[in-house]
Amino acid sequence: MASTNINMLHRTSNNSNSDECYTPKEAIKPLLKELKRDKVYYDCTSNTSSNIVDFMNDNGFVCKSSNGRDFLTDEVPKDIDIIITNPPYSKKDKFIERCYEIEKPFALLLPVSSIQGQKRGAMFNEKGIELLVLNKRVDFTGKGSPHFGVAWFCRGILDNKLMFKK
């Protein structure tokens, strides 16, 4: 299933050589209700700007971009409180591992099917995970017919371990 999602993204994404898809506002909006405005957020895949950074800043949050830093290898800026991003799905395991390693709260927008997997399951069981499941599939490409559902995989953010949002 995961490889099918990635193959579909390669065909429909903004960059046919990767699974790069920009995060629409309707995917970010349900999470905002769970976030605190007095925290500094960090979109670790944004380079200089992103829909996440722009939408959060436009809605009264402080969200910083990565400015070319490689999240998987570079140090995370010390002034950030929470990591929030829509990582490349082909690298989701590496992003999840890195978030746990950094030990900061995080919110990663991932396919719902990411809850499955022996390695991820062991990490989630050991370190904890919270899910904000979007009840509507998100159209990342603007071409209609989204192919899979997504959820915000969080740690240290949600009051409930499993939440469903419109």
Legacy VTK file of the C-alpha trace (Angstrom):
# vtk DataFile Version 3.0
C-alpha trace
ASCII
DATASET POLYDATA
POINTS 166 float
0.000 0.000 0.000
2.731 2.476 0.929
4.587 1.890 -2.328
1.307 2.396 -4.204
0.847 5.767 -2.453
4.392 6.828 -3.342
3.998 5.694 -6.961
0.786 7.696 -7.228
2.523 10.765 -5.791
5.358 10.419 -8.305
2.782 10.617 -11.090
0.714 13.449 -9.623
3.086 15.505 -7.471
4.658 18.881 -8.145
7.946 17.148 -8.943
7.623 13.887 -10.909
11.023 12.696 -9.655
9.972 12.818 -6.004
6.973 12.672 -3.719
6.980 16.440 -3.222
3.450 17.717 -2.656
2.512 20.994 -1.044
0.281 20.959 2.001
-3.140 22.510 1.379
-4.682 24.742 4.035
-7.505 22.262 4.649
-4.922 19.756 5.905
-3.365 22.264 8.325
-6.499 23.971 9.658
-7.777 21.073 11.874
-4.411 20.863 13.634
-4.309 24.591 14.480
-7.073 24.108 17.060
-4.744 21.799 18.991
-1.663 24.049 18.921
-0.567 26.744 21.341
0.259 30.220 20.047
3.047 30.787 22.584
5.239 28.074 21.020
7.722 28.360 18.132
7.064 25.868 15.349
9.529 24.587 12.774
8.693 23.258 9.323
11.837 21.223 8.792
11.208 20.596 5.066
10.233 24.117 4.029
13.488 25.656 2.786
12.518 29.370 2.907
8.721 29.220 2.758
5.887 26.714 2.633
2.133 26.498 2.869
2.545 25.334 6.469
4.841 28.235 7.432
2.735 30.831 5.620
-0.641 29.541 6.866
0.507 29.246 10.474
2.123 32.697 10.491
-0.981 34.190 8.843
-3.045 32.677 11.684
-1.057 34.154 14.561
1.483 31.377 15.156
5.261 31.652 14.882
6.478 29.064 12.396
10.018 29.106 11.069
11.305 27.543 7.865
14.319 25.266 7.552
16.248 27.665 5.270
18.000 24.824 3.479
18.976 22.804 6.550
18.776 19.027 6.150
16.537 17.845 8.973
17.893 14.321 8.843
21.521 15.355 9.378
21.719 18.973 10.581
21.100 20.320 14.061
17.632 21.692 14.721
17.616 25.365 15.768
17.597 25.630 19.549
14.823 28.231 19.675
12.085 25.964 18.313
9.553 24.143 20.479
7.644 21.908 18.064
8.388 20.292 14.703
5.569 20.399 12.176
5.888 19.172 8.613
4.555 17.148 5.729
7.668 15.029 5.093
8.431 13.158 1.889
6.492 9.934 2.340
9.345 7.909 0.878
11.426 9.041 3.896
8.733 8.877 6.576
10.555 6.300 8.719
13.694 8.435 8.824
11.650 11.523 9.772
9.794 9.673 12.528
13.058 8.279 13.914
14.689 11.721 13.806
11.745 13.342 15.598
11.954 10.804 18.405
15.731 11.282 18.545
15.394 15.077 18.909
12.867 14.604 21.719
10.724 17.604 20.876
6.972 17.492 20.321
6.105 16.911 16.678
3.294 16.767 14.131
3.958 14.893 10.881
1.323 14.719 8.149
1.476 11.137 6.856
-0.722 8.589 5.071
-3.070 6.891 7.530
-1.497 3.565 6.525
1.719 4.743 8.214
0.273 3.481 11.509
1.127 0.008 10.247
4.586 -1.497 9.955
6.654 -3.554 12.351
9.430 -0.995 12.831
7.078 2.008 13.107
4.719 0.044 15.342
7.554 -0.740 17.727
8.602 2.947 17.805
5.014 4.118 18.374
4.498 1.534 21.111
7.751 2.374 22.889
7.797 6.165 22.531
4.110 7.012 22.111
2.035 8.452 19.268
-1.086 10.584 18.951
-3.235 10.684 15.805
-5.415 13.456 14.458
-7.236 11.701 11.631
-8.727 13.874 8.904
-12.166 12.570 7.957
-11.811 13.825 4.402
-9.067 12.910 1.959
-6.781 15.833 1.141
-6.140 16.818 -2.477
-2.431 17.648 -2.524
-2.213 18.157 -6.283
-5.360 20.138 -7.111
-6.236 17.486 -9.674
-9.132 15.993 -7.716
-9.644 12.406 -6.607
-7.228 12.087 -3.669
-5.926 8.539 -3.545
-5.377 8.007 0.188
-6.253 9.426 3.579
-3.816 11.264 5.821
-3.468 11.979 9.528
-1.296 14.132 11.739
1.031 11.782 13.631
1.904 13.700 16.780
3.738 13.394 20.037
3.332 15.791 22.924
0.598 17.852 21.223
-2.854 16.261 21.401
-4.893 15.875 24.583
-6.372 12.637 23.262
-4.338 9.870 21.667
-6.804 9.494 18.772
-8.877 12.330 17.329
-11.073 12.605 14.223
-11.538 16.022 12.581
-13.376 17.443 9.593
LINES 1 167
166 0 1 2 3 4 5 6 7 8 9 10 11 12 13 14 15 16 17 18 19 20 21 22 23 24 25 26 27 28 29 30 31 32 33 34 35 36 37 38 39 40 41 42 43 44 45 46 47 48 49 50 51 52 53 54 55 56 57 58 59 60 61 62 63 64 65 66 67 68 69 70 71 72 73 74 75 76 77 78 79 80 81 82 83 84 85 86 87 88 89 90 91 92 93 94 95 96 97 98 99 100 101 102 103 104 105 106 107 108 109 110 111 112 113 114 115 116 117 118 119 120 121 122 123 124 125 126 127 128 129 130 131 132 133 134 135 136 137 138 139 140 141 142 143 144 145 146 147 148 149 150 151 152 153 154 155 156 157 158 159 160 161 162 163 164 165
